[in-house]
Amino acid sequence: MIRLYQDLVGDWIVSQSRGRLQSTIKQEYIRSILTSYSEARSLVLTLNKQQRKLGYKTMGITEKQLGFQFD
């Protein structure tokens, strides 16, 4: 799974988990911190392309954002 989100200090985080969802083997999590949205989006597209070459498919899972206000 690949996630793209912005942290509280404004950095863009690309989070990638590897491993089988229903396996007893621990999943590996990789996080990349980037300073711009365009860099982060480019990384997501590259990772997506790599995963598709390996046979991964889109599951169509969406996340609901809670909309906290930190003002």
C-alpha positions as CSV (number, residue, x, y, z in Angstrom):
1,M,0.0,0.0,0.0
2,I,1.2,3.5,-0.8
3,R,0.0,6.6,1.1
4,L,0.7,10.2,0.4
5,Y,0.0,12.8,3.2
6,Q,1.3,16.0,4.7
7,D,2.5,16.1,8.2
8,L,2.0,18.9,10.8
9,V,5.2,20.8,9.8
10,G,4.3,20.8,6.1
11,D,6.6,18.0,4.8
12,W,5.1,15.5,2.4
13,I,5.3,11.9,3.5
14,V,5.2,8.9,1.2
15,S,4.5,5.8,3.2
16,Q,4.8,2.3,1.6
17,S,4.1,-1.0,3.3
18,R,5.3,-4.3,2.0
19,G,4.3,-7.8,2.8
20,R,1.2,-9.9,2.6
21,L,-1.8,-8.7,4.4
22,Q,-2.8,-12.1,5.6
23,S,0.6,-13.4,6.4
24,T,2.2,-14.1,9.8
25,I,5.4,-12.5,8.5
26,K,5.8,-8.9,9.7
27,Q,5.2,-6.2,7.2
28,E,7.9,-3.7,6.3
29,Y,7.1,0.1,6.4
30,I,9.2,2.6,4.4
31,R,8.6,6.3,4.8
32,S,10.1,9.0,2.6
33,I,10.0,12.7,3.6
34,L,9.9,15.2,0.8
35,T,9.6,19.0,0.8
36,S,7.3,19.5,-2.1
37,Y,4.0,17.9,-3.3
38,S,5.4,17.5,-6.9
39,E,8.4,15.4,-5.6
40,A,6.1,13.3,-3.4
41,R,3.6,12.8,-6.2
42,S,6.4,11.8,-8.6
43,L,7.7,9.2,-6.1
44,V,4.1,7.8,-5.7
45,L,3.8,7.4,-9.5
46,T,7.2,5.7,-9.7
47,L,6.4,3.3,-6.8
48,N,3.0,2.5,-8.4
49,K,4.7,1.7,-11.7
50,Q,7.2,-0.6,-10.0
51,Q,4.4,-2.4,-8.1
52,R,2.4,-3.0,-11.3
53,K,5.4,-4.5,-13.0
54,L,5.6,-6.9,-10.0
55,G,1.9,-7.9,-10.5
56,Y,0.4,-5.8,-7.7
57,K,-3.2,-4.6,-8.4
58,T,-5.2,-1.7,-7.1
59,M,-7.6,-2.7,-4.4
60,G,-9.8,0.4,-4.6
61,I,-9.5,1.1,-0.8
62,T,-10.2,4.6,0.2
63,E,-9.4,6.3,3.5
64,K,-11.7,8.8,5.2
65,Q,-9.9,11.9,6.4
66,L,-11.1,13.2,9.8
67,G,-10.6,16.9,9.2
68,F,-9.0,18.0,12.4
69,Q,-8.4,21.8,12.7
70,F,-5.1,22.7,14.4
71,D,-5.4,26.5,14.3
